[in-house]
Structures are given as C-alpha cells and as structure tokens.
Amino acid sequence: MALGSVNGGDSLTSTRSHGNKRVTPVSLASDWVELLSALHVADNSGNAVVNPGALSREAIKVLKLAGQGTALELCVQYISGEAWTDVTLQLFGFDSGKSLGNGTPLFDGAKCRPHKLFDADDTHELVFSDVSASDVRLTITGPATYNFTAIQTVDCRGATFVMPTVKTAATGAGSANLRLLGRLL
C-alpha cells in the first residue's frame, strides 16, 4: 500500500482521505560559522548558566538569525590527535529585534528575554565528546587535520539571536583549540 508519491522531485502528494495536500521540504543552504572559541573556559564555574545576558567574554559570538532558519546544527571542531574531555554547552535564544549594531543583542530585560534552547530529546545541556576513531576528518594543507564531532541540532524556538555558553569546560592538551561551529537550517 503506497502512502504517497513523489511528483517532480520537489513535493510529496498524500493519498490519504483528508485530501491531496502538498508538503515541500525546505532547508537553508548556510555556511558553518564559528560560534564559540575557548571551550576550555566555563562561563559559570562549572554550574548551569542561568543569566546568559550577563556574560561578556570575547570568545562568545552571538548569532543573529535575521528571520532565517528554525533550527541550528552544531558540532565541535578539534585538531586530530589532540585529546580533550567532554564539553557541556547550553544554548540560549533571545527575543529581541534590537541590537547594538554589531549583531549583539541589546539585553534590556523586558524586550530581550532569554530562553533555553533544546534538542529533539528535550535536552538543554548538550555534551560533545572526542570520538576521534569515528569523527569526520578534514585535512587542510598546512596547519592541521581537523576532526568534527557528531552533529547535534537545537530548535531555535523563534529566537532573534542565539548565544552558546559553556557549562562544563573541556580539559586536556587539545582543549584550547576547540571551536563550536554552527549553521542554520
């Protein structure tokens, strides 16, 4: 029994009793960008981050969604052969149309409320691990061979800005070279 058929490669036509409704999958073609360096520094001394608007360290980059994307894919880039311990991250969304002009949200409380972002398993604290035996590798001529952790995806929940924070910092020889990368879907 066929549930539907693909027409023209761009839509699915349902043959269910509720009628023929078209569904077109949409995904942005976006580049990976660095969202956070210095994953070896905890933003709240290893405790859960509860006031992300008070953080101001230079390594944190606030991503402005600009009305594009509803989800954010994340992975950690690291240098192959450099060991590191798990890093636990927390991502927050901010509901504000205002910024300081450089992409940083204007944290003014009433107009810029932070909210926790979650993955599909309703997890706010995302753990990234060094699994160098199976992580994807990319050799770049000159500097190094980089590995990339498994991708994790969070729902942006209508946020205007997304801000990553470090709950539990990575340790080990390679921890200072870790970078959190993200791209919008």
C-alpha positions, 0 to 999 in steps of 0.5 A, spaced: 500 500 500 503 506 497 502 512 502 504 517 497 508 519 491 513 523 489 511 528 483 517 532 480 522 531 485 520 537 489 513 535 493 510 529 496 502 528 494 498 524 500 493 519 498 490 519 504 482 521 505 483 528 508 485 530 501 491 531 496 495 536 500 502 538 498 508 538 503 515 541 500 521 540 504 525 546 505 532 547 508 537 553 508 543 552 504 548 556 510 555 556 511 558 553 518 560 559 522 564 559 528 560 560 534 564 559 540 572 559 541 575 557 548 571 551 550 576 550 555 573 556 559 566 555 563 562 561 563 559 559 570 564 555 574 562 549 572 554 550 574 548 551 569 548 558 566 542 561 568 543 569 566 546 568 559 545 576 558 550 577 563 556 574 560 561 578 556 567 574 554 570 575 547 570 568 545 562 568 545 559 570 538 552 571 538 548 569 532 543 573 529 538 569 525 535 575 521 528 571 520 532 565 517 532 558 519 528 554 525 533 550 527 541 550 528 546 544 527 552 544 531 558 540 532 565 541 535 571 542 531 578 539 534 585 538 531 586 530 530 590 527 535 589 532 540 585 529 546 580 533 550 574 531 555 567 532 554 564 539 553 557 541 556 554 547 552 547 550 553 544 554 548 540 560 549 535 564 544 533 571 545 527 575 543 529 581 541 529 585 534 534 590 537 541 590 537 547 594 538 549 594 531 554 589 531 549 583 531 549 583 539 543 583 542 541 589 546 539 585 553 534 590 556 530 585 560 523 586 558 524 586 550 530 581 550 528 575 554 532 569 554 530 562 553 533 555 553 534 552 547 533 544 546 534 538 542 529 533 539 530 529 546 528 535 550 535 536 552 538 543 554 545 541 556 548 538 550 555 534 551 560 533 545 565 528 546 572 526 542 570 520 538 576 521 534 576 513 531 569 515 528 569 523 527 569 526 520 576 528 518 578 534 514 585 535 512 587 542 510 594 543 507 598 546 512 596 547 519 592 541 521 587 535 520 581 537 523 576 532 526 568 534 527 564 531 532 557 528 531 552 533 529 547 535 534 541 540 532 537 545 537 530 548 535 531 555 535 524 556 538 523 563 534 529 566 537 532 573 534 539 571 536 542 565 539 548 565 544 552 558 546 555 558 553 559 553 556 557 549 562 562 544 563 569 546 560 573 541 556 580 539 559 586 536 556 592 538 551 587 539 545 582 543 549 584 550 547 583 549 540 576 547 540 571 551 536 563 550 536 561 551 529 554 552 527 549 553 521 542 554 520 537 550 517 
